Amino acid sequence: MVEEHGPGILMAAFIIVVGILFNPFTAKAEEFHWGFKKATDGVPPNAGAALDDLLNKYGAIYKGSPNEKVVYLTFDNGYENGYTESILNTLKKEEAPATFFLTGHYLKSAAPLVKRMVEDGHIIGNHSYGHPNMANLSEEKMEEEWKKFDELLKATAGVERTTYARPPEGIFNERLLAKGNELGYRHMFWSIAFIDWHADKPRGKAYAYNELMDQLHPGALILMHTVSPDNAEALPDFIRDAKKLGYEFRSLDDLVLEYENVSPVLR
């Protein structure tokens, strides 16, 4: 009997296991890794209706209005590699605001640069304290990551707290967005990014410049990493050439104001 029906039993067990692993209602299925097809020809990327609805539910943003030539610069800083000062110099010279999403390690290891970011008028974002997969954490641990970062930021640079959060590696779920809102954090994703986080594998100024210009679109929310010399070298030309094309550089505060009060196309 067992021998006759063994394969059927095994297949049934396999289906059950697969069903558990891929059940859309399990925590595993609720985990999203942010990403989409790159923008081309000045057309903003689209995350799809399902993700758009989810993000809108919690006021999370990844792009601005497709009708305005505006760029929002953001940088993720997990550790310092010697290029942030150059980036800050460029931003100051070109009068371009930015948001720096930092980790606890960066606050501790690069305090003078953090203080300069604040002094120069840039926004500090919360990239978590220890850079874990936030979607895998309990709500208590989520809160601990954000608040531990904020406490150290206040001690380091006098900033009371952050209001913008970005999950490490773009991994998130609805629970994370909801808990963030509960604690006063709005999640900020991005519409332009490229592989620029391998500090030991520079690809040259032209690589970063071309990626930025090729993906440029109205309402662009750009993510870059400061560990790359490519970005530091390309940023001056990119900002100047984007301005020549009619683009303005604004802050995430401006984007939120637009999202909430001006442009229904963002919802």
C-alpha positions, 0 to 999 in steps of 0.5 A, a space after each residue: 500500500 505504501 509502496 503503491 501510493 508513496 509517490 502520491 503521498 510525497 507529491 501531496 507533502 511537497 505541494 503542502 510545503 510549497 504552499 506554505 512557503 509561497 502562501 501570499 499570506 505568510 510573512 515571507 511573501 509580504 517581504 518586498 525588495 524595492 526595485 523596478 525597470 530603470 527609467 529611460 527617455 525621461 519617463 518615470 519608472 512605475 512600481 506597479 499598481 499594487 506597490 503604488 497602493 501600498 506605499 500611498 496607504 502609508 505616505 511612502 514616496 519614491 518619485 515626485 511629479 512627472 510634470 515638473 523637472 525637479 530632482 531630489 538627491 539622497 545618499 546612503 552612508 553606511 561607512 565613510 570611504 573618503 568621498 563624502 567631503 567632496 560630495 558636500 563641497 559640490 552640493 554647497 557650490 551648486 546650492 543643491 540640497 540633499 538627504 543623507 540616510 545614515 547608520 549608527 556606525 556612520 554616526 560614530 565613525 564620521 561625526 565631523 561629517 555628520 555635523 557638517 551635513 547638518 550645518 550645511 542645511 542637509 536633511 539626515 535620514 534614518 537608515 537604521 542603527 545596525 543595518 539589519 533586514 528590518 522586515 524580519 524584525 519584531 515591531 519592538 526591534 524596529 522601534 529600537 533600531 530607529 530610536 537608537 539611531 535618533 538618540 545617537 544622532 541627537 548626541 552627535 549633531 544636536 538633531 532632535 530626531 529623524 522623520 524620513 526612514 529608508 530600509 537597508 537594501 530596500 527590503 520592507 513589508 507593510 508591517 514596517 511601513 505601518 510601524 514607521 508611521 505610528 512612530 512618526 517616520 515616513 519611508 522614502 524609496 527611490 526612482 533612480 539608482 545603479 550599482 555604486 556600492 562596491 567601494 573596491 570596484 570603481 567603474 569611473 566617472 563616466 559610468 556614474 554620470 551616464 547612469 544618472 543622465 540616462 535615467 533622469 526624469 521629472 520628479 527623480 528621487 535619486 539614490 547614490 552611495 558615498 563610498 564610490 569615487 565615481 559618484 563624487 567625480 560625476 556629481 558636479 557635471 551631473 548637477 550642472 548638466 541637469 540644470 542646463 536641461 531645466 531641472 531644479 534640485 529640491 529637498 525631500 521636505 519640498 517633495 512631501 509638501 508637494 505630495 500632501 498639498 499640491 499634486 494628486 498624481 503622486 497619490 
